């Protein structure tokens, strides 16, 4: 799938017993001065909600993500959850491994990560698993930061995911699989900074978390518009609107289709 704590400072100036000045308004911190506690997105048409909780180490680096999926579209609502535990060998290098722990069904995977000389992930290798499938994920990059992810299942490539980066945002994504399935996403970034974006983390692991469905940790800005095109199903358009709090942090957002029907509901909750 990248924080300083949010501190609210109230200053009071007293000049004398007979005269004082009013207390000035609170100083609102910059947007990046908050650790994100959780992020969720709800799809009302499918009645499915995804929630991610974030855990940090002693130096406020992302150390773990716990994700939940709630599906109420069936007669008996289902809850799936899993951990993504990130491990670092030192403060100066990106994570060298992560563990994926799924609870329904029970599966534990251990992955090793390799990087190029720019600390961009080049290999996600599943070295052990209690599940039935084994896969490796290879990543390559061109001179513009665009990335190609190739999925190998038991040494057979079954999917290619290409992401094009423009001004630190994923602007286009194209997916092919072995069944000739084709999917294309065109994104227009907005002016709001994404709470999920942290520069070093974005460039090292942002695309990996994106292709694994944990959210867009690669893009610097939240989207203003998006178009998804799937072969045989046509295009779907989304228009985004974001809401901020008094500190300027994005706290909510919606995505509506061309008919004005809300398709996505986003929520960001901060520690302070």
N, C-alpha and C positions, 0 to 999 in steps of 0.2 A: 503496500500500500503504500517527519518533520513537522525550544519554546521558552520564553521567560515568564515568570509569574506576573500576573496583573496586580499592580499596587495602586490603590486609590489614595491620593495625597490631599489632605485638607489642611490649609494653612490659615491660621488666625493671628492677626496682628493687633496688639494692644499698645496704644500710645500713652495713655495716662488713665488715672482713675475717673477723670471727668469726661474723657473723650476717647472714643474707639472707632475703628473703621469696621464696616460690615465684613463678615467672613466671605472671602472670594469663593467662586464656584469651584467644584472639584476639578482637578486636572485629569482629563481623559487620556489614557495611555495610548501609544501607537498600537495599531491592530496586532502586530506581531508579539506584543508583550503578554499574551495569554496562552496557556497550555490548553489544548483542546481535550476535553474530557470524553466526549462521545459525538458521534455523527450518525444520523439515521436518514433513510429515504423510504418513503411509503408509496406504493403503487396502488391507488384506489381501484383501478379497473380490475386488477388481478387479485386485490386484497392480500398483498404480500408486503412485508416490511423487513428491511435489513437494518441492523443496529451494530455499530462498532464502538467498543470501549478501548481507550488508549492507556497504556502504562509506560512510565518513564523511569530511567535510572537516576543515579544521584547527580548527574550533570545535565539532566533534563533532555536526554536523547531518547527517542522512541525505543522502547525495549520490548513491547508486546502489544498485540491487538487481539481482542476477543470479539468475535463476530457472531451474531445471531440472525437467524432467518425465521420469521413467523409467517406461516401460511394459513390463512383463515378461509381460503377459497373452497375447502373441502368440508364435509359434514363434521369431521373431527379435526379441529385445528392442530397443525403440526408445528413443533418447535425444533429447529436444528441449530446447533451451535458448534463452534470450533475455535481453537486458539491458533494464532500465529505468533510464535515466540522467537524474537530476533536476538542473536548473540553477537557481541563484538569482542575482538581480541585486544583492542586498545582504542583510545579516544580519537586517534588520528586516521583510522582506516574505517571503511564501511563494514557492515556486518559480514561475517565469514560463513554464517550458517543460519538456518532457521528450522523450527519444528512446526509441523502442521498436525494438530491433534483434533480429530473429528469425534463427536460424541454420538452421532446417529446417522449411519452405523459407526461403531467404534473402530477408528483407524488412526494410527500414529505413523507419521513420516518424518524422516530426518533428511534435510537438504543441505548440501554444500554449495557455496557461491564463489565464483571466480570473476575477476574484473580485468579490464584493460588498464593501460597506464594513465587513463583519465578517470579511473574509479567507476567506470560504467560496467554493469553486470554483463558478462559474456556467457556464463554457463550457470544454470541452476540444475544441479545433479541430485536426484533422489538416490541417496546411498543406502537407505533402508526404509522398509514399509511393512506394516502388518496387513495391508490391504491387497487386493488381487492385481492391481495395476502398477506398473513401473514406467516412469517417463523422465526424460531429460528435456530441458528447454535451452536452446542455443540462441544467443542474441548477437547481432552484428550492427554496425553503425557506419553511415557515410560521413563525409566531411561537413554536412549540415546538421548533424544531430539526429537525423531520421534513423529509425531502428527497424530491424526485421527480426521477428521472433519465430523460430522453427520448433515445433513440438514433435518430439520423438517418443513413441510408445513402443517399448520392446524393440528399439533400434529402427523402427519404421516411422518415417515422417508422416504425420496425419493432419497437420495444419500449419499454415503460414499466416502470421499476423504482422502487417506492416503499418507502422505509425509515422506520420510526417509531422515534424515539429516546426512551428512558425512563431517567432518571438516568445519562446519558452512555453508554448501551448501546443497540445495535440490538435492539429487542425483537420487532419484526415486520418482515417483508419480503414484498412482494407483487409478482409479475412477470406482465405480460401482453405478448404479442407479436401481430404482425399475423395470425397463424394461430389466434388465440384460445387459445393455450397459457396455462395458468394454473398458477402455482406459489406456494406460501405457506410461509413459515418463521416459526415461533414459538419464541423463545429465552428461557429463564429464566437470568439471570446468576447466577453464584456469588459467592463472597467473595474469590477470588484475583484480584489485579491482573494484567492482561494485559501480558506483556513487549512486545507490539507497540504499546501505547498510549502516546502522548505528546500532551499536551492540544492544543497549537497545531496540530501536524501532523494530529491526528485531526479537528479541526474544519475544517481547510482542504482536506485531501486524503484523509482516512480513508475516506469513502464512495466516492470514485472508485476507490481501490485495491481496495475491497471488491467493487464491481460488476464489476471487471475480473479478479476471481478470484485476487488476490494475497494475500488474507487479511483478517481483520477488524482493521484499524487504527483503526476508529472507536470500538469498544467499550472501556470502561475495565476491565471485568471479564471473565474467562474464563467460558464458559457452564457451568452445572451440568446443564441439560437442553435438548433441542432437539427440535422436531417439524417434519418436512418433509411437506408435502401437495402432491401433483401430481395434476391432474385426470386421471381414468382409471386411476390407480395407487394411490390410497389414501394413508394416512399412514405415515411411518416415525418411530420414536422413538429418541432417543439419550440416554444417561446418561453424564456425564463424571466422571472422577476424575483429580486432578492431584497430582503429586509435586514437592516442593521440596528444595533442597539446604540445607546448614547456614547459608547466608546468607539463607535465606527466598525465594530466587528459584525460580520454576517452571522445572523442567528437563524434565519428561515429563508426558504425559497420554494417556488413552485414552477412547474413546467406545464404549459397548456398546449393543446393541439390547435389547429387552425379554426376549429369550431368553438374554442374557448373552454373545452373540457380539460380539467386538471388531470394530468397523467402521472406527475411525480410531486411529492411533498418532502422537502429537505429540512433537516434541523441540525444545528450545531450548538453544543453545550460546552461551556468553558469551566475550568476549575475555579476561576475567580472573576 
